[in-house]
């Protein structure tokens, strides 16, 4: 007995045509995203965003075929959250703008489509089971894989090792009996980016347990990001200090001094903070380093140009976000004679021309770079710019060889936040000195 095909009404045909167009637009936008991340060249980001794009495609197909326009709202909400987390208004590379386009298209489809179906009394169709199941399985598989790997990293025991998923909890849970101390240092400097007036600033100094002026210590200068201050690394987020204490106590790293300054100079350059990422070099070289390294025991035999230059192998500079930009602009490009270890966490804004004009000229061109560690989260808005700048640097700089004295870690499921930078610091500490 043959079944009679049920003919769609005019309203159903109209909605089917509109929904089909919406689904095609969303599929095209998602497809463009896959291509763009393939061109960008980072494997972790490509896998993550391709998975998201495929899920968007499948959900859009189900919303169309099953006449369930409310499913478009799932895409809209997810795309908007991704847009918010993976873009920043002042970022040099506004790479993830397509998420906003997807959010707008999907929101229109969900709201208008549901309204029309209720108004016209258009019934839902049969659920497209296979594509819906495929979307659920992809999401469940991805999140399950992340949870397993995160737990493995979080619960790891034994000696420290590079991690992409989580800092082992044993470093964060409680301070060891042999804990270091943090002191505030106030020093005189100048407003180098503006009028050159005299200014008093402060920095915080971590001293390892058992610190002695009779010993020489490696030293790390560690910079915060936009909107934060010199307290951010060690006082605001105290688990960074706890991690330092535990890594030293467990013998994972040698005892070292850590200095956390700020690039801010009162209210200067509020409309153009990037000026401070360049001018900090003068403060660093003329004021901060002489103050710190004349007060604490480092490998510098004297707190002057000669002493700093001769001890550069025992000095590192790293930063997060705009602090990473400061690392490039003030430490690597202007102070390569004082530093040989560098870390950039979620920040760059430095193209190849800047390197060609600085570290590849004069005496800087002959100085070795012991390590450049770069890290970001796969949902971090800084990631696309970092990838492009890093590849441009490797293309022109023979002193840096991937896998030898430089690497770029991309942390799954991480965004522009301290969880990202805490993990980056953990890895960085194992690579320096």
Secondary structure, DSSP 8 states (H G I E B T S, - for coil): ---------HHHHHHHHHHHHHHHHHHHHHHHHHHHHHHH--HHHHHHHHHHHHHHHHHHHHHHHTT-TTHHHHHHHHHHHHHHHH--TT-S--TTTHHHHHHHHHHHHHHHHHHHHHHTT-------HHHHHHHHHHHHHHHHHHHHHHHHHHT--SS----SS---GGGTSS--SS--EEEEEEEEEE-TTTT--EEEEEEEEEE-TT--TTS-BEEEEEE--TT--TTIIIIISTHHHHHHHHHHHTTSS--EEEEE--S--TTTTTT-THHHHHHHHHHIIIIIHHHHHHHS-BS-SSSSHHHHHHTGGGEEEEEETHHHHHIIIIIITT-TTT--EEEEES-----HHHHHHTTTSGGGGGS---EEEEEEETT-TTHHHHHHHHHHHHHH-TT--BTTTEEEEEETT--SSHHHHHHHHHHHHHH--
